[in-house]
Amino acid sequence: MPSQESGEDIIGFYTTRLVRASNEDEAIQRACDNVKAQWATGIYASSNKGAIPALSLEWAKRTSFLDVFFFRATGHCFYVADKNAA
């Protein structure tokens, strides 16, 4: 999918999800399932011209009960290839 700003192909994205789970492995699975569902049937489905994204976790952390009230579990920050990478 080309970037609207530069026209370069987007190669990935960052996103954050807040999920309720009994352990970290379950939390990772729930977060990934949520993102995949958005790309398969949600708001991004019409833009997705390829396969469902391959996902990898950068980090996870435990949050407090109050975080639920201030967190929005939507959106992505897309990025293009780094031209300076060797």
C-alpha positions as CSV (number, residue, x, y, z in Angstrom):
1,M,0.0,0.0,0.0
2,P,1.6,3.3,-1.0
3,S,2.1,6.1,1.6
4,Q,-0.2,9.0,1.1
5,E,2.6,11.4,2.0
6,S,5.5,10.1,-0.1
7,G,4.0,7.6,-2.4
8,E,6.6,5.0,-1.2
9,D,5.4,1.5,-0.3
10,I,4.5,1.0,3.3
11,I,6.3,-2.0,4.7
12,G,5.0,-2.1,8.2
13,F,3.2,-0.5,11.1
14,Y,3.2,0.0,14.8
15,T,0.1,-0.3,16.9
16,T,-0.8,-0.6,20.6
17,R,-3.6,-2.7,22.1
18,L,-4.8,-3.0,25.7
19,V,-6.3,-6.4,26.5
20,R,-7.4,-8.3,29.6
21,A,-5.7,-11.7,30.0
22,S,-4.5,-14.0,32.8
23,N,-0.9,-14.1,31.5
24,E,1.5,-12.5,29.0
25,D,1.1,-15.3,26.4
26,E,-2.7,-14.9,26.4
27,A,-2.4,-11.1,26.2
28,I,-0.1,-11.4,23.2
29,Q,-2.5,-13.8,21.4
30,R,-5.5,-11.5,22.2
31,A,-3.8,-8.4,21.0
32,C,-2.6,-10.1,17.7
33,D,-6.1,-11.5,17.1
34,N,-7.6,-8.0,17.6
35,V,-5.3,-6.5,15.0
36,K,-5.8,-9.4,12.5
37,A,-9.6,-9.0,12.8
38,Q,-9.4,-5.3,12.0
39,W,-7.3,-6.1,8.9
40,A,-9.6,-9.0,7.8
41,T,-13.0,-7.5,8.4
42,G,-12.6,-4.1,10.0
43,I,-11.8,-0.6,8.8
44,Y,-8.6,-1.6,7.1
45,A,-10.0,-4.6,5.2
46,S,-10.8,-2.5,2.1
47,S,-7.3,-1.1,1.9
48,N,-5.6,-4.4,2.4
49,K,-4.8,-5.7,-1.0
50,G,-2.5,-8.6,0.2
51,A,-2.5,-11.1,3.0
52,I,-3.3,-10.4,6.7
53,P,-0.2,-8.8,8.2
54,A,2.5,-10.9,9.8
55,L,2.7,-9.6,13.4
56,S,5.5,-9.6,15.9
57,L,5.5,-8.2,19.4
58,E,8.0,-5.5,20.3
59,W,7.1,-5.3,24.0
60,A,4.3,-6.0,26.5
61,K,3.7,-4.5,29.9
62,R,1.2,-4.9,32.7
63,T,-1.2,-1.9,33.0
64,S,-3.4,-0.6,35.8
65,F,-7.2,-0.8,36.0
66,L,-7.4,2.9,35.4
67,D,-5.6,2.7,32.0
68,V,-8.7,1.2,30.5
69,F,-10.5,4.5,30.9
70,F,-7.8,6.5,29.0
71,F,-6.7,4.2,26.3
72,R,-8.1,3.9,22.7
73,A,-7.4,0.6,21.1
74,T,-7.3,1.6,17.5
75,G,-5.0,3.1,14.9
76,H,-1.7,2.3,13.3
77,C,1.5,4.3,12.7
78,F,2.7,3.2,9.2
79,Y,6.3,3.3,8.0
80,V,8.2,2.9,4.8
81,A,11.6,1.3,4.1
82,D,14.6,3.2,5.6
83,K,16.7,4.3,2.6
84,N,19.7,4.7,4.9
85,A,19.7,1.1,6.1
86,A,22.6,-1.0,4.9
